[in-house]
Amino acid sequence: MSGLDTPALLGGRPVRERMLPYGRHEVDEADVQAVVEVLRGDWLTNGPTVARFEGAFAEVVGARFAAAFSSGTAALHAAAHAGGIGPGDEVITSPLTFLASANCILYCGAVPVFVDVDPDTLNLDPATLEAALTPRTRAILPIHFAGLPCDMEAIHAIARARTLIVIEDAAHALGAEIGGRPIGGLSNLTTFSFHPVKHITTGEGGMVTTNEPALAERLRRFRNHGIEREVRERQATWRQDMVAFGFNYRLTDIQSALGLSQLRRLDARLKRREEIAGRYHQAFAAMPEVAAAPTRTGTRHAWHIYPLRLNGDRLRQDREAIFQALRAENIGASVHYRPVHLHPYYRERLGTGPGLCPAAEAAFERLITLPLFPGMTDGDVADVITAVAKVIRWARR
Ligand SMILES: Cc1ncc(COP(=O)(O)O)c(C=O)c1O
């Protein structure tokens, strides 16, 4: 091993001087100006900018209605509530996701049922899904892992046959498409997140989209204490009728101004994400020790993250060692996700554990998330590829 090849973990020189994060927001001067304008105006919350953001967002994702929320998690809670999920119900979801996708089912007093992923796509496997259906199944809640669209045709066919609600967790998938149709208007309800590592950000924030007016109404009430009408709609009266159960899950006008401004650059950012993923793909296709992130023909991937899969049989180091070695090279690798059913709370409360979803568990052991965000320079992308190649040379059998 030459000096240049010595991993930084063993005292060699790191590929980069400074840590490259796995994700990062981008806020430009137009965003700042848009926020300042609202700060100088009459409405910081409950105002017209929220409605403008919702309108613009609905148009982008091809849905009739959009309702803004204070986080992607609140959006999921609202969608589960609006979808009528309650105590005694079972909701089928994927274990390979962020906790919020399953937690929202618990919030409604229902039971998450984890169905294994397809090892090729890392998304909910429709073939296994059928076997998990029971008379209590009320909804299916698929996640477009990393931004790769699920097989919604197969999921919708199952849902139609059993009149189940479909709630898509599209926190990773703003801008993704299936057969040229954007994700957002395909199912009963679709949720998005505007956390800073996502495609657009409002600091914290989320959105639910739907084509059904009754669901849109339920969503709006739920985020506003279950009050029948919103503040702007009741200027001439003091009356506030609480007609349903609800929370304060509102997104502010300040945040909505940021979201609206960010939305204008969504397409350019998606293209840059695609470009970076394409470079990774080309580089990793030539390395038998790893498998490039999955893609699916007929879909547009939103590339929220780049999940690299290690081929354990060609490596003498495990995922943890490779992860640490990449970090030592100043590549901000991460891992998405420890399957939800393996978390202590779920194990205790639902009695879940290893062996429940073997494909998700095996995938988790192999996954490393590489940096991917639109602000990465070509040099940053090259650094990631150089570091992966360097670490793999050290780690292979
Ligand atoms: C798949 C998925 N669902 C839901 C969420 C929750 O979104 P938020 O962080 O905006 O509450 C996230 C956020 O990381 C996510 O990745």
The ligand as a Tripos MOL2 file, in Angstrom:
@<TRIPOS>MOLECULE
LIG
   16    16     1     0     0
SMALL
NO_CHARGES

@<TRIPOS>ATOM
      1 C1        -39.2420    8.9480    5.2780 C.3       1 LIG1
      2 C2        -39.4830   10.0820    6.2280 C.ar      1 LIG1
      3 N1        -40.7030   10.2720    6.7140 N.ar      1 LIG1
      4 C3        -40.9790   11.2790    7.5630 C.ar      1 LIG1
      5 C4        -40.0060   12.1600    7.9780 C.ar      1 LIG1
      6 C5        -40.3620   13.2120    8.9910 C.3       1 LIG1
      7 O1        -40.2080   14.4910    8.4900 O.3       1 LIG1
      8 P1        -39.8690   15.7250    9.4850 P.3       1 LIG1
      9 O2        -38.4400   15.5930    9.8810 O.co2     1 LIG1
     10 O3        -40.1220   16.9130    8.6110 O.co2     1 LIG1
     11 O4        -40.8020   15.6600   10.6280 O.co2     1 LIG1
     12 C6        -38.7220   12.0150    7.4770 C.ar      1 LIG1
     13 C7        -37.6990   12.9950    7.8880 C.2       1 LIG1
     14 O5        -36.5780   12.8390    8.0150 O.2       1 LIG1
     15 C8        -38.4370   10.9510    6.5830 C.ar      1 LIG1
     16 O6        -37.2050   10.7620    6.1090 O.3       1 LIG1
@<TRIPOS>BOND
     1     1     2 1
     2     2     3 ar
     3     2    15 ar
     4     3     4 ar
     5     4     5 ar
     6     5     6 1
     7     5    12 ar
     8     6     7 1
     9     7     8 1
    10     8     9 2
    11     8    10 1
    12     8    11 1
    13    12    13 1
    14    12    15 ar
    15    13    14 2
    16    15    16 1
@<TRIPOS>SUBSTRUCTURE
     1 LIG1         1 GROUP 0 **** ****
